[in-house]
């Protein structure tokens, strides 16, 4: 991919932020700008980010309305242990 120059005017605050990010990330200022553009593109379009593509996925009418409160039941088919074993006195395992 060939790169072509672009000129950008920054005020003092933005320039200081750019300089600080480049130092912190140990990369060029140009790379910071390129990465910022890529991130904005993903954030605004939702393309390229698998997590953003999940947004709205639970709006399907086939998804149970109580999924968030009964997730365990749906995930394991309603399985619930009969009782939880209580710890033995003294913390031992009994072996």
Residue pairs with C-beta under 8 A, 6 or more apart in sequence:
8 33
10 18
18 29
18 32
18 33
19 29
21 32
22 28
22 29
22 31
22 32
25 31
25 32
41 47
41 48
42 48
42 49
42 52
43 49
43 52
46 52
46 53
46 55
58 67
64 70
64 74
67 74
73 80
88 94
